[in-house]
């Protein structure tokens, strides 16, 4: 089975774990400890929330200021526009921010949510039956 682990440095593990739980992730205790929390979106997608110290020890590089600069952002496709709205609204209630209004391309609707550390997630619904090739 192919899987992806996305490693994110966070300032407050418990607060971040709560935020990601509100988005719909679940914690995998097997890969979690006092310095990192493994959050599961699905069988293939895991997010490792890591203390700054742990992240820097693994990466051997300085952590950028993700509140003011974007090096990457991540996209999670979901099954409906209602699900997009549900996830983002839950994230906002948990303390996240929505830096831009919804983007609607007809065949695709996207809402963006940022966590406490500025890590950016696009939650997207695509109806490919509405997609027109140019």
Secondary structure per residue as TSV (DSSP state, phi and psi in degrees):
chain	resnum	aa	ss	phi	psi
A	1	X	-	360.0	137.5
A	2	X	-	-90.7	137.4
A	3	X	-	-138.0	159.1
A	4	X	E	-127.0	135.0
A	5	X	E	-113.1	119.2
A	6	X	E	-100.8	121.4
A	7	X	E	-101.1	122.7
A	8	X	E	-124.8	130.1
A	9	X	E	-78.6	133.8
A	10	X	E	-133.8	149.7
A	11	X	S	-77.3	-35.9
A	12	X	-	-130.6	104.2
A	13	X	H	-60.1	-47.9
A	14	X	H	-64.9	-43.6
A	15	X	H	-63.7	-42.7
A	16	X	H	-67.5	-40.2
A	17	X	H	-60.9	-41.4
A	18	X	H	-62.8	-43.5
A	19	X	H	-59.0	-50.0
A	20	X	H	-66.9	-31.4
A	21	X	H	-62.6	-40.8
A	22	X	H	-65.7	-29.3
A	23	X	H	-73.6	-19.4
A	24	X	T	120.5	2.7
A	25	X	-	-78.8	156.9
A	26	X	E	-122.8	153.4
A	27	X	E	-84.3	138.9
A	28	X	-	-109.0	97.5
A	29	X	G	-57.6	-30.2
A	30	X	G	-54.7	-37.0
A	31	X	G	-105.2	17.2
A	32	X	-	-116.2	146.4
A	33	X	-	-152.3	-161.3
A	34	X	S	-70.9	-15.8
A	35	X	S	-109.2	-11.4
A	36	X	E	-156.2	149.0
A	37	X	E	-126.5	128.0
A	38	X	E	-92.1	120.3
A	39	X	E	-114.5	129.8
A	40	X	E	-107.8	126.8
A	41	X	E	-90.3	-45.3
A	42	X	E	-158.6	-179.0
A	43	X	T	-54.8	-27.6
A	44	X	T	-100.9	-17.2
A	45	X	E	-121.5	118.9
A	46	X	E	-123.0	141.5
A	47	X	E	-117.9	121.6
A	48	X	E	-96.1	108.5
A	49	X	E	-84.7	119.9
A	50	X	E	-122.7	140.3
A	51	X	E	-58.4	155.9
A	52	X	H	-57.4	-40.2
A	53	X	H	-62.5	-45.2
A	54	X	H	-66.9	-43.5
A	55	X	H	-60.2	-47.4
A	56	X	H	-65.4	-34.7
A	57	X	H	-64.1	-39.6
A	58	X	H	-76.6	-42.7
A	59	X	H	-83.7	-29.2
A	60	X	-	60.6	26.8
A	61	X	S	-133.9	160.2
A	62	X	-	-70.8	152.1
A	63	X	-	-87.6	127.2
A	64	X	-	-74.1	163.0
A	65	X	-	-82.3	89.4
A	66	X	T	-74.4	-7.0
A	67	X	T	-75.3	-24.9
A	68	X	T	-117.6	-14.7
A	69	X	-	-133.5	145.1
A	70	X	-	-111.6	124.2
A	71	X	S	-103.1	-28.6
A	72	X	-	-160.5	156.2
A	73	X	-	-140.5	162.5
A	74	X	E	-122.8	148.1
A	75	X	E	-122.2	130.3
A	76	X	E	-116.8	108.2
A	77	X	E	-74.4	141.6
A	78	X	-	-131.0	171.5
A	79	X	S	-81.6	-10.6
A	80	X	-	-161.3	161.0
A	81	X	H	-64.5	-36.8
A	82	X	H	-58.0	-40.3
A	83	X	H	-67.9	-38.7
A	84	X	H	-54.7	-52.4
A	85	X	H	-63.8	-40.8
A	86	X	H	-61.1	-46.4
A	87	X	H	-64.6	-48.3
A	88	X	H	-66.3	-42.1
A	89	X	H	-62.2	-39.2
A	90	X	H	-64.0	-41.3
A	91	X	H	-64.0	-38.0
A	92	X	H	-66.5	-42.0
A	93	X	H	-63.0	-28.8
A	94	X	T	-84.2	-1.5
A	95	X	T	109.8	1.8
A	96	X	-	-74.6	173.8
A	97	X	B	-125.5	152.1
A	98	X	-	-113.3	99.2
A	99	X	-	-74.7	-17.9
A	100	X	S	-137.8	155.5
A	101	X	-	-71.8	165.3
A	102	X	-	-53.2	141.4
A	103	X	E	-104.3	127.7
A	104	X	E	-125.6	112.3
A	105	X	-	-104.3	18.1
A	106	X	S	83.9	-64.6
A	107	X	S	-84.3	-13.0
A	108	X	E	-142.9	131.4
A	109	X	E	-118.6	135.9
A	110	X	E	-135.1	134.3
A	111	X	E	-124.9	142.9
A	112	X	E	-110.6	137.6
A	113	X	E	-132.1	140.6
A	114	X	E	-116.2	141.3
A	115	X	-	-82.8	-174.1
A	116	X	T	-63.5	-24.9
A	117	X	T	-98.6	3.8
A	118	X	-	87.5	6.0
A	119	X	-	-69.1	132.3
A	120	X	E	-108.4	131.8
A	121	X	E	-127.1	128.8
A	122	X	E	-96.8	127.5
A	123	X	E	-105.5	122.0
A	124	X	E	-133.0	142.3
A	125	X	E	-117.8	130.9
A	126	X	E	-123.8	128.4
A	127	X	-	-108.9	94.2
A	128	X	G	-67.1	-16.5
A	129	X	G	-67.3	-19.2
A	130	X	G	-95.4	-3.9
A	131	X	-	-75.5	128.7
A	132	X	-	-113.3	126.2
A	133	X	-	-78.2	134.1
A	134	X	-	-80.4	360.0
